[in-house]
Amino acid sequence: MGPEIVVGLLIALAAGRDRRLAPTGFAGAELDLAMDRVHAVVVARLGGTEAVERLLVEAGTERGAVTGRTRADAVRAIEETAAADPAFAAALHAAAGDPRPAADPGLRARLLAYARARPAVTAAVAAAAIVIGAGVIGLISGDDLPTTESAPSAGGGPAGTGKAGPEAILGTWTPSDGTAPRTFTANGGACTGFGAATTCTLATAPDPAGRYTLVVERAADSARYEVEFVAADHLVVYDAAGARLYELDRT
């Protein structure tokens, strides 16, 4: 999906869901969904940049009367970021519901992408392969496999965090994409680093994929993300469509 379409969806949303300003090919409920998802992806990645902030301000105050310079700056910022960050480009593609199929990257690329997106699962599979291999060697050599005991995970919160329930996310986190730190003061309380965000709420239980829903409430709208705890002080953030956005490390 081209950056011009992304900018068009951002302008239409900021102008009060003005359908006259929406790109051609989007209509009805699909348009509303595309505007919300694209806005969430762009703000999460570029919400602190001058080009995107200026675009949203001009569109919101002048009913879409965005200057040519502002539009060009936003297009360039989105285009350069997408070129340098394939995950961001994929997230935009999924957010807009682009009907054009993405090119098949090949089995090796898909495996590498999965390993980056699911480091915990990949490590578990690798460990299982080592144990199975050792078992085969033990059967051949006649040696017994050593017995191991796994430490019990802390109950009530994300596995391995040692914290109860949603409190596992409280604190200050540094994003991997170089944007402003994300700070969570209380579940359902004030948070920073999400543009004009005011409150953030983390679900008390994960979905079947092991991710927790994070809702960011702003004065004019809200955004929904998915959070995966890889470790106590390291997590991965996805957009509402499940596309990987960035990682966070507790500081």
HELIX and SHEET records of a PDB file:
HELIX    1   1 PRO A    3  ALA A   14  1                                  12    
HELIX    2   2 ARG A   19  LEU A   21  5                                   3    
HELIX    3   3 GLY A   28  LEU A   46  1                                  19    
HELIX    4   4 GLU A   50  THR A   61  1                                  12    
HELIX    5   5 GLY A   68  ALA A   84  1                                  17    
HELIX    6   6 PRO A   86  ALA A   95  1                                  10    
HELIX    7   7 LEU A  107  ALA A  117  1                                  11    
HELIX    8   8 PRO A  119  SER A  141  1                                  23    
HELIX    9   9 GLY A  165  ILE A  169  5                                   5    
SHEET    1   A 9 GLY A 171  PRO A 175  0                                        
SHEET    2   A 9 ARG A 182  PHE A 184 -1                                        
SHEET    3   A 9 GLY A 189  THR A 192 -1                                        
SHEET    4   A 9 ALA A 197  LEU A 202 -1                                        
SHEET    5   A 9 TYR A 212  ARG A 218 -1                                        
SHEET    6   A 9 SER A 222  ALA A 231 -1                                        
SHEET    7   A 9 HIS A 234  ASP A 239 -1                                        
SHEET    8   A 9 ARG A 244  ARG A 250 -1                                        
SHEET    9   A 9 GLY A 171  PRO A 175 -1                                        
END                                                                             
